[in-house]
Amino acid sequence: MPDQMMNDDRHGLPQDIQTSPQASDPKVAPEIKDAIGQGLRAMYESLKAEPLPDRLVQLLKQLDTQDQDKAS
């Protein structure tokens, strides 16, 4: 079975452990999905209150200026 253990060059994983579409789409109980969703919302809620980095603000202003120039 050495052929099965050869690396798949596209993914770098041994061929014998490649997942099928069914294996990568498991059924998850609604309670678990809800708990994950609540955890993610709580984790990212604090990010909404943080100010944008100066560089990002500059880039957004540049994009706005470019859009206004194209519209004129």
Biotite code that builds the C-alpha atoms (Angstrom):
import biotite.structure as struc

atoms = struc.array([
    struc.Atom([0.000, 0.000, 0.000], chain_id="A", res_id=1, res_name="MET", atom_name="CA", element="C"),
    struc.Atom([2.805, 2.498, -0.526], chain_id="A", res_id=2, res_name="PRO", atom_name="CA", element="C"),
    struc.Atom([0.739, 4.179, -3.234], chain_id="A", res_id=3, res_name="ASP", atom_name="CA", element="C"),
    struc.Atom([-1.917, 5.126, -0.697], chain_id="A", res_id=4, res_name="GLN", atom_name="CA", element="C"),
    struc.Atom([0.600, 6.970, 1.438], chain_id="A", res_id=5, res_name="MET", atom_name="CA", element="C"),
    struc.Atom([1.981, 9.061, -1.423], chain_id="A", res_id=6, res_name="MET", atom_name="CA", element="C"),
    struc.Atom([1.363, 12.761, -0.940], chain_id="A", res_id=7, res_name="ASN", atom_name="CA", element="C"),
    struc.Atom([-1.273, 14.420, -3.023], chain_id="A", res_id=8, res_name="ASP", atom_name="CA", element="C"),
    struc.Atom([0.664, 17.359, -4.496], chain_id="A", res_id=9, res_name="ASP", atom_name="CA", element="C"),
    struc.Atom([-2.394, 19.597, -4.662], chain_id="A", res_id=10, res_name="ARG", atom_name="CA", element="C"),
    struc.Atom([-3.104, 19.492, -0.942], chain_id="A", res_id=11, res_name="HIS", atom_name="CA", element="C"),
    struc.Atom([0.006, 18.052, 0.670], chain_id="A", res_id=12, res_name="GLY", atom_name="CA", element="C"),
    struc.Atom([-2.053, 15.367, 2.409], chain_id="A", res_id=13, res_name="LEU", atom_name="CA", element="C"),
    struc.Atom([-1.624, 11.626, 2.051], chain_id="A", res_id=14, res_name="PRO", atom_name="CA", element="C"),
    struc.Atom([-4.135, 10.315, -0.460], chain_id="A", res_id=15, res_name="GLN", atom_name="CA", element="C"),
    struc.Atom([-5.578, 7.816, 1.983], chain_id="A", res_id=16, res_name="ASP", atom_name="CA", element="C"),
    struc.Atom([-6.855, 10.550, 4.288], chain_id="A", res_id=17, res_name="ILE", atom_name="CA", element="C"),
    struc.Atom([-8.477, 12.788, 1.695], chain_id="A", res_id=18, res_name="GLN", atom_name="CA", element="C"),
    struc.Atom([-11.983, 13.664, 2.806], chain_id="A", res_id=19, res_name="THR", atom_name="CA", element="C"),
    struc.Atom([-15.042, 13.124, 0.704], chain_id="A", res_id=20, res_name="SER", atom_name="CA", element="C"),
    struc.Atom([-17.710, 15.819, 0.306], chain_id="A", res_id=21, res_name="PRO", atom_name="CA", element="C"),
    struc.Atom([-19.940, 13.859, 2.673], chain_id="A", res_id=22, res_name="GLN", atom_name="CA", element="C"),
    struc.Atom([-17.248, 13.665, 5.347], chain_id="A", res_id=23, res_name="ALA", atom_name="CA", element="C"),
    struc.Atom([-16.601, 17.405, 5.198], chain_id="A", res_id=24, res_name="SER", atom_name="CA", element="C"),
    struc.Atom([-20.302, 18.236, 5.634], chain_id="A", res_id=25, res_name="ASP", atom_name="CA", element="C"),
    struc.Atom([-21.284, 16.495, 8.868], chain_id="A", res_id=26, res_name="PRO", atom_name="CA", element="C"),
    struc.Atom([-24.676, 16.989, 10.455], chain_id="A", res_id=27, res_name="LYS", atom_name="CA", element="C"),
    struc.Atom([-24.431, 19.341, 13.431], chain_id="A", res_id=28, res_name="VAL", atom_name="CA", element="C"),
    struc.Atom([-27.170, 19.600, 16.016], chain_id="A", res_id=29, res_name="ALA", atom_name="CA", element="C"),
    struc.Atom([-28.997, 22.953, 16.072], chain_id="A", res_id=30, res_name="PRO", atom_name="CA", element="C"),
    struc.Atom([-28.050, 23.438, 19.744], chain_id="A", res_id=31, res_name="GLU", atom_name="CA", element="C"),
    struc.Atom([-24.377, 23.172, 18.844], chain_id="A", res_id=32, res_name="ILE", atom_name="CA", element="C"),
    struc.Atom([-24.759, 25.585, 15.932], chain_id="A", res_id=33, res_name="LYS", atom_name="CA", element="C"),
    struc.Atom([-26.524, 28.044, 18.251], chain_id="A", res_id=34, res_name="ASP", atom_name="CA", element="C"),
    struc.Atom([-23.790, 27.762, 20.876], chain_id="A", res_id=35, res_name="ALA", atom_name="CA", element="C"),
    struc.Atom([-21.084, 28.313, 18.265], chain_id="A", res_id=36, res_name="ILE", atom_name="CA", element="C"),
    struc.Atom([-22.971, 31.293, 16.844], chain_id="A", res_id=37, res_name="GLY", atom_name="CA", element="C"),
    struc.Atom([-23.403, 32.875, 20.274], chain_id="A", res_id=38, res_name="GLN", atom_name="CA", element="C"),
    struc.Atom([-19.728, 32.359, 21.064], chain_id="A", res_id=39, res_name="GLY", atom_name="CA", element="C"),
    struc.Atom([-18.618, 33.936, 17.791], chain_id="A", res_id=40, res_name="LEU", atom_name="CA", element="C"),
    struc.Atom([-20.974, 36.890, 18.222], chain_id="A", res_id=41, res_name="ARG", atom_name="CA", element="C"),
    struc.Atom([-19.658, 37.501, 21.749], chain_id="A", res_id=42, res_name="ALA", atom_name="CA", element="C"),
    struc.Atom([-16.057, 37.216, 20.592], chain_id="A", res_id=43, res_name="MET", atom_name="CA", element="C"),
    struc.Atom([-16.472, 39.637, 17.694], chain_id="A", res_id=44, res_name="TYR", atom_name="CA", element="C"),
    struc.Atom([-18.762, 42.096, 19.515], chain_id="A", res_id=45, res_name="GLU", atom_name="CA", element="C"),
    struc.Atom([-15.741, 43.791, 21.084], chain_id="A", res_id=46, res_name="SER", atom_name="CA", element="C"),
    struc.Atom([-14.224, 44.351, 17.635], chain_id="A", res_id=47, res_name="LEU", atom_name="CA", element="C"),
    struc.Atom([-17.155, 46.537, 16.611], chain_id="A", res_id=48, res_name="LYS", atom_name="CA", element="C"),
    struc.Atom([-16.266, 49.029, 19.354], chain_id="A", res_id=49, res_name="ALA", atom_name="CA", element="C"),
    struc.Atom([-12.599, 49.288, 18.357], chain_id="A", res_id=50, res_name="GLU", atom_name="CA", element="C"),
    struc.Atom([-11.527, 52.162, 16.104], chain_id="A", res_id=51, res_name="PRO", atom_name="CA", element="C"),
    struc.Atom([-10.365, 51.432, 12.573], chain_id="A", res_id=52, res_name="LEU", atom_name="CA", element="C"),
    struc.Atom([-6.598, 51.535, 12.057], chain_id="A", res_id=53, res_name="PRO", atom_name="CA", element="C"),
    struc.Atom([-5.395, 54.836, 10.562], chain_id="A", res_id=54, res_name="ASP", atom_name="CA", element="C"),
    struc.Atom([-4.077, 53.109, 7.442], chain_id="A", res_id=55, res_name="ARG", atom_name="CA", element="C"),
    struc.Atom([-7.455, 51.540, 6.748], chain_id="A", res_id=56, res_name="LEU", atom_name="CA", element="C"),
    struc.Atom([-9.191, 54.909, 7.180], chain_id="A", res_id=57, res_name="VAL", atom_name="CA", element="C"),
    struc.Atom([-6.741, 56.433, 4.672], chain_id="A", res_id=58, res_name="GLN", atom_name="CA", element="C"),
    struc.Atom([-7.407, 53.670, 2.156], chain_id="A", res_id=59, res_name="LEU", atom_name="CA", element="C"),
    struc.Atom([-11.170, 54.080, 2.510], chain_id="A", res_id=60, res_name="LEU", atom_name="CA", element="C"),
    struc.Atom([-10.855, 57.828, 1.930], chain_id="A", res_id=61, res_name="LYS", atom_name="CA", element="C"),
    struc.Atom([-8.774, 57.157, -1.200], chain_id="A", res_id=62, res_name="GLN", atom_name="CA", element="C"),
    struc.Atom([-11.443, 54.809, -2.514], chain_id="A", res_id=63, res_name="LEU", atom_name="CA", element="C"),
    struc.Atom([-14.167, 57.375, -1.843], chain_id="A", res_id=64, res_name="ASP", atom_name="CA", element="C"),
    struc.Atom([-12.162, 60.034, -3.681], chain_id="A", res_id=65, res_name="THR", atom_name="CA", element="C"),
    struc.Atom([-11.631, 57.720, -6.656], chain_id="A", res_id=66, res_name="GLN", atom_name="CA", element="C"),
    struc.Atom([-15.350, 56.906, -6.762], chain_id="A", res_id=67, res_name="ASP", atom_name="CA", element="C"),
    struc.Atom([-16.255, 60.596, -6.680], chain_id="A", res_id=68, res_name="GLN", atom_name="CA", element="C"),
    struc.Atom([-13.768, 61.371, -9.463], chain_id="A", res_id=69, res_name="ASP", atom_name="CA", element="C"),
    struc.Atom([-15.245, 58.630, -11.669], chain_id="A", res_id=70, res_name="LYS", atom_name="CA", element="C"),
    struc.Atom([-18.779, 59.862, -11.019], chain_id="A", res_id=71, res_name="ALA", atom_name="CA", element="C"),
    struc.Atom([-17.910, 63.427, -12.077], chain_id="A", res_id=72, res_name="SER", atom_name="CA", element="C"),
])
